[in-house]
Amino acid sequence: MRSRRMDTLSMKRVSTNKITSDIELLNGCADNLVSSDKDIVARGSIYLAGHEIGCWNVRTGSRWSACLTDTHDWIQSNSKDGLKRAIATKVDSQPLPNFS
């Protein structure tokens, strides 16, 4: 028999995996790269279920970063997929946004 805690963890994992698949990292235009920070090689917006929830960038050396609009927390990862998983985990731990 599974414990209640194990069921909760399993449900959270499924929820986070679903959120990860719904996260899109959309590229910004090339003109958007003109900045004082020359390490940034790409940047854009983060969308969840069709709604913008923050911005992301990648720096030389494959250092991926994201900032969520609601929390202004910076999230770091070494890969695009890792960043999406980290965003999903962060979003999953926050109250659901009101998209209305």
MARBAZA-451589 format. One line per field, with one value per residue: residue number from 1; residue in three letters; chain; x, y, z of N, C-alpha, C, O in turn. Coordinates in Angstrom, 2 decimals. Example, Ala and Ser with C-alpha at 12.3 -4.5 7.8 and 13.67 -1.06 7.14 Angstrom:
BEGIN
pos <- [1;2];
code <- [ALA;SER];
unit <- [A;A];
npx <- [13.19;12.85];
npy <- [-5.69;-2.25];
npz <- [7.80;7.08];
capx <- [12.30;13.67];
capy <- [-4.50;-1.06];
capz <- [7.80;7.14];
cpx <- [13.20;12.90];
cpy <- [-3.30;0.03];
cpz <- [7.80;7.87];
opx <- [14.24;13.41];
opy <- [-3.32;1.14];
opz <- [8.46;8.04];
***
This chain:
BEGIN
pos <- [1;2;3;4;5;6;7;8;9;10;11;12;13;14;15;16;17;18;19;20;21;22;23;24;25;26;27;28;29;30;31;32;33;34;35;36;37;38;39;40;41;42;43;44;45;46;47;48;49;50;51;52;53;54;55;56;57;58;59;60;61;62;63;64;65;66;67;68;69;70;71;72;73;74;75;76;77;78;79;80;81;82;83;84;85;86;87;88;89;90;91;92;93;94;95;96;97;98;99;100];
code <- [MET;ARG;SER;ARG;ARG;MET;ASP;THR;LEU;SER;MET;LYS;ARG;VAL;SER;THR;ASN;LYS;ILE;THR;SER;ASP;ILE;GLU;LEU;LEU;ASN;GLY;CYS;ALA;ASP;ASN;LEU;VAL;SER;SER;ASP;LYS;ASP;ILE;VAL;ALA;ARG;GLY;SER;ILE;TYR;LEU;ALA;GLY;HIS;GLU;ILE;GLY;CYS;TRP;ASN;VAL;ARG;THR;GLY;SER;ARG;TRP;SER;ALA;CYS;LEU;THR;ASP;THR;HIS;ASP;TRP;ILE;GLN;SER;ASN;SER;LYS;ASP;GLY;LEU;LYS;ARG;ALA;ILE;ALA;THR;LYS;VAL;ASP;SER;GLN;PRO;LEU;PRO;ASN;PHE;SER];
unit <- [A;A;A;A;A;A;A;A;A;A;A;A;A;A;A;A;A;A;A;A;A;A;A;A;A;A;A;A;A;A;A;A;A;A;A;A;A;A;A;A;A;A;A;A;A;A;A;A;A;A;A;A;A;A;A;A;A;A;A;A;A;A;A;A;A;A;A;A;A;A;A;A;A;A;A;A;A;A;A;A;A;A;A;A;A;A;A;A;A;A;A;A;A;A;A;A;A;A;A;A];
npx <- [0.83;0.57;1.86;0.23;1.88;3.65;1.84;1.14;3.63;3.98;1.81;2.57;4.90;3.85;2.29;4.28;5.73;3.78;3.47;6.05;5.96;4.19;5.51;6.97;9.83;10.27;12.00;13.47;13.74;16.63;17.57;17.09;19.26;21.21;22.99;24.48;25.61;27.64;27.88;25.47;23.80;21.37;17.92;14.60;11.01;9.08;6.52;3.56;1.01;0.10;0.34;2.36;4.94;7.38;10.91;13.79;17.29;20.30;23.70;27.13;28.85;26.76;25.04;22.04;19.34;16.45;13.81;11.04;8.00;6.07;7.39;9.95;12.18;15.34;16.28;18.54;20.33;22.11;21.26;18.75;16.51;16.83;16.42;13.73;12.58;13.29;11.89;9.29;9.17;9.39;7.10;5.16;5.30;4.22;1.29;-1.46;-1.45;-3.61;-5.12;-7.14];
npy <- [-1.18;2.19;5.11;8.14;10.37;9.51;9.28;11.97;13.06;11.72;12.75;15.42;15.25;14.41;16.62;18.64;17.65;17.93;20.71;21.41;20.53;22.37;24.77;27.34;28.61;31.38;32.91;36.15;39.06;39.64;42.24;42.74;41.87;43.76;45.06;46.10;43.91;41.71;38.96;37.71;35.63;34.90;35.68;35.94;35.50;33.85;31.56;30.19;28.03;29.71;32.27;35.02;34.66;35.49;36.13;34.97;34.14;33.21;32.70;32.99;29.92;28.31;29.05;29.19;31.31;32.47;34.74;35.11;36.82;37.31;36.71;37.68;36.16;34.79;32.08;29.47;27.38;24.73;23.95;24.11;22.40;21.76;24.26;24.68;22.63;23.54;25.96;24.95;23.55;25.68;27.19;25.31;25.28;27.65;29.73;29.32;31.29;34.06;34.20;35.63];
npz <- [0.00;-0.84;0.64;1.75;1.45;-0.57;-2.71;-3.02;-3.77;-6.21;-7.69;-7.78;-9.32;-11.81;-12.36;-12.52;-14.72;-16.70;-16.69;-17.56;-20.23;-21.24;-21.23;-23.09;-24.62;-26.19;-28.87;-28.91;-31.08;-33.17;-32.91;-30.31;-28.93;-28.69;-26.30;-23.19;-22.09;-23.32;-23.22;-23.58;-25.77;-26.79;-26.23;-24.86;-24.47;-21.90;-22.08;-20.71;-21.18;-23.20;-22.12;-21.22;-18.88;-18.04;-18.70;-20.58;-20.96;-22.68;-22.17;-23.31;-23.20;-22.56;-20.40;-19.00;-18.11;-16.34;-15.61;-13.63;-13.98;-11.90;-9.47;-9.67;-9.39;-10.19;-12.16;-12.74;-15.10;-16.81;-19.27;-21.89;-21.59;-18.91;-17.78;-18.43;-16.87;-14.31;-14.22;-14.37;-11.93;-10.15;-10.83;-10.23;-7.49;-6.75;-6.19;-8.48;-11.44;-12.26;-15.17;-16.30];
capx <- [0.00;1.34;1.53;-0.35;3.00;4.13;0.85;1.28;4.85;3.73;0.93;3.35;5.81;3.05;1.92;5.47;6.02;2.78;3.83;7.25;5.59;3.43;6.37;7.62;10.85;10.21;13.13;13.26;14.37;18.08;17.80;16.95;20.53;22.10;22.95;25.81;26.10;28.04;27.84;24.15;23.76;19.96;16.96;13.21;9.93;8.62;5.06;2.93;-0.38;-0.22;0.46;3.73;5.18;8.73;11.87;14.94;18.45;21.40;24.99;28.20;29.13;25.48;24.46;20.66;18.72;15.07;13.24;9.59;7.41;5.38;8.27;11.23;13.25;16.18;16.48;19.73;20.52;23.16;20.66;17.40;15.56;17.00;15.78;12.28;12.21;13.43;10.76;8.09;9.21;9.11;5.70;4.35;5.32;3.57;-0.16;-1.75;-1.68;-4.93;-4.93;-8.36];
capy <- [0.00;3.42;6.11;9.38;11.23;9.02;9.66;13.41;13.28;11.24;13.70;16.63;14.97;14.43;18.02;19.36;17.20;18.55;22.12;21.49;20.40;23.56;25.95;27.67;29.66;32.00;33.78;37.56;39.43;39.85;43.61;42.69;41.45;44.90;45.46;46.30;42.60;41.03;37.51;37.19;35.23;34.80;36.00;35.94;35.45;32.54;31.44;29.01;27.93;30.86;33.53;35.37;34.59;35.95;36.24;34.07;34.43;32.25;33.38;32.14;28.83;27.63;29.38;29.58;32.01;32.91;35.57;35.03;38.14;37.45;36.59;38.32;35.22;34.31;30.63;29.17;26.00;24.51;23.53;24.61;21.49;21.92;25.53;24.46;21.84;24.41;26.89;24.17;23.28;26.95;27.52;24.32;25.57;28.94;29.73;29.41;32.67;34.41;34.62;36.26];
capz <- [0.00;-0.94;1.65;1.24;1.04;-1.86;-3.71;-3.22;-4.55;-7.57;-8.34;-8.01;-10.43;-13.03;-12.56;-12.97;-16.08;-17.58;-16.80;-18.40;-21.64;-21.64;-21.21;-24.35;-24.59;-27.51;-29.15;-29.23;-32.34;-33.09;-32.44;-28.86;-28.34;-28.52;-24.89;-22.61;-21.68;-24.56;-23.03;-23.94;-27.17;-27.17;-25.17;-25.32;-23.49;-21.42;-22.12;-20.11;-21.61;-24.04;-21.40;-20.88;-17.43;-17.72;-19.79;-20.44;-21.80;-22.65;-22.28;-23.82;-22.26;-22.30;-19.09;-19.21;-16.98;-16.53;-14.55;-13.65;-13.78;-10.61;-8.30;-9.98;-9.04;-11.28;-12.16;-13.55;-15.52;-17.82;-20.54;-22.15;-20.95;-17.47;-17.41;-18.48;-15.68;-13.13;-14.27;-14.02;-10.50;-9.48;-11.08;-9.53;-6.06;-6.56;-6.48;-9.90;-11.88;-12.74;-16.56;-16.82];
cpx <- [0.89;0.89;0.93;0.75;3.52;3.15;0.95;2.51;4.66;2.85;1.69;4.27;5.04;2.68;3.10;5.83;5.05;3.11;5.04;6.89;4.82;4.28;7.03;8.62;10.92;11.38;12.68;13.93;15.86;18.41;17.77;18.27;21.51;21.98;24.38;26.43;26.39;28.05;26.51;24.13;22.34;19.11;15.56;12.24;9.60;7.10;4.64;1.46;-0.81;-0.12;1.91;3.90;6.57;9.60;13.05;16.09;19.44;22.68;26.02;28.54;27.87;24.98;23.07;20.10;17.30;14.66;11.73;9.01;6.82;6.32;9.58;12.41;14.02;16.44;17.64;19.75;21.65;22.60;19.25;16.37;15.63;16.33;14.26;11.81;12.27;12.28;9.49;8.03;8.86;7.64;4.79;4.29;4.64;2.06;-0.39;-2.01;-3.12;-4.77;-6.14;-8.16];
cpy <- [1.25;4.40;7.34;10.31;10.82;9.39;11.15;13.71;12.84;12.22;14.98;16.43;15.01;15.86;18.81;18.95;17.82;20.03;22.28;21.41;21.61;24.83;26.12;28.79;30.24;32.97;35.21;37.86;39.72;41.26;43.69;42.34;42.60;45.38;45.64;44.97;41.76;39.51;36.90;36.89;35.04;35.16;35.99;35.89;34.01;32.57;30.13;29.05;29.19;32.21;33.79;35.38;35.07;36.05;35.29;34.64;33.29;33.03;32.43;31.11;28.08;27.83;29.96;30.22;32.40;33.76;35.53;36.38;38.31;37.50;37.36;37.47;34.84;32.83;30.36;27.69;25.94;24.08;24.10;23.72;21.60;23.20;25.37;23.66;22.69;25.43;26.17;23.89;24.54;27.31;26.59;24.60;26.90;28.80;29.89;30.85;32.85;34.99;35.35;37.74];
cpz <- [0.00;0.15;0.98;0.74;-0.33;-2.96;-4.04;-4.06;-5.99;-8.34;-8.67;-9.22;-11.75;-13.37;-13.11;-14.40;-17.07;-17.78;-17.72;-19.87;-22.14;-21.69;-22.57;-24.11;-25.99;-27.69;-29.42;-30.55;-32.12;-32.59;-30.92;-28.17;-28.15;-27.07;-24.39;-22.17;-22.92;-24.45;-23.47;-25.44;-27.68;-25.96;-25.74;-24.16;-23.12;-21.45;-21.48;-20.49;-22.37;-23.37;-21.02;-19.35;-17.05;-18.96;-19.52;-21.26;-21.69;-22.93;-22.88;-22.76;-21.86;-20.88;-19.34;-17.95;-17.34;-15.35;-14.69;-13.25;-12.38;-9.42;-8.45;-9.52;-10.29;-11.09;-13.12;-13.94;-16.56;-19.17;-20.67;-21.45;-19.43;-16.98;-17.41;-17.27;-14.42;-13.07;-13.85;-12.53;-9.72;-9.62;-10.29;-8.03;-5.73;-6.74;-7.98;-10.30;-12.34;-14.14;-17.11;-17.07];
opx <- [1.84;-0.28;1.11;0.58;3.81;3.57;0.86;2.44;5.13;3.12;1.49;4.42;5.53;2.74;2.94;6.21;5.45;3.05;5.06;7.45;4.78;3.80;7.59;8.31;11.55;11.70;11.66;14.62;16.29;19.43;18.34;18.39;22.55;20.99;25.35;27.63;25.48;28.21;26.44;24.40;22.12;19.52;15.37;12.59;9.79;6.48;5.28;0.76;-1.93;-0.47;2.60;3.14;6.92;9.11;13.27;15.90;19.42;22.73;25.80;28.53;27.90;24.55;22.93;20.36;16.99;15.10;11.19;9.46;7.04;6.09;10.25;13.50;13.42;16.77;17.70;19.24;22.07;23.36;18.64;15.46;14.60;15.73;13.58;10.76;11.40;11.77;8.70;6.97;8.11;7.00;3.76;3.33;4.49;1.61;0.41;-2.71;-3.77;-4.35;-6.17;-9.09];
opy <- [1.34;4.48;7.55;10.98;11.67;9.79;11.54;14.54;13.52;12.50;15.56;17.32;15.59;16.27;19.58;19.80;18.19;20.54;23.18;22.15;21.85;25.87;25.18;29.79;29.67;33.73;35.44;37.00;40.00;41.45;44.59;42.50;42.42;46.01;45.37;44.90;41.17;38.82;35.70;37.76;35.02;34.98;36.04;36.19;33.09;33.48;29.09;30.00;29.67;33.22;32.88;36.02;35.07;36.05;34.86;35.49;32.51;33.89;31.22;31.40;27.29;26.88;31.08;29.74;32.64;33.53;35.87;37.00;39.33;38.24;37.64;37.98;34.58;32.38;30.95;26.85;26.96;23.87;24.52;24.23;21.54;23.22;25.86;23.96;22.58;25.72;26.69;23.98;24.49;27.70;27.01;24.21;27.24;27.85;30.52;31.58;31.90;36.13;35.66;38.42];
opz <- [0.77;0.51;-0.22;-0.29;-1.17;-4.05;-5.20;-4.98;-6.91;-9.51;-9.74;-10.04;-12.72;-14.53;-14.06;-15.21;-18.18;-18.90;-18.56;-20.68;-23.35;-22.15;-23.12;-23.47;-26.88;-26.78;-30.06;-31.10;-31.00;-31.92;-30.32;-26.95;-27.52;-26.68;-25.11;-21.91;-23.50;-25.45;-23.72;-26.26;-28.89;-24.82;-26.96;-23.02;-23.91;-20.91;-21.67;-20.15;-22.20;-23.98;-20.55;-18.63;-15.87;-20.09;-18.39;-22.13;-20.74;-23.81;-22.95;-21.57;-20.91;-20.23;-19.82;-16.84;-18.51;-14.22;-15.75;-12.28;-11.74;-8.47;-7.46;-9.29;-11.34;-9.99;-14.20;-13.20;-17.10;-20.11;-19.68;-20.79;-18.75;-15.90;-16.51;-16.69;-13.55;-12.00;-13.06;-11.92;-8.75;-8.64;-9.76;-7.37;-4.56;-7.39;-8.67;-9.59;-12.77;-14.30;-18.30;-17.50];
***
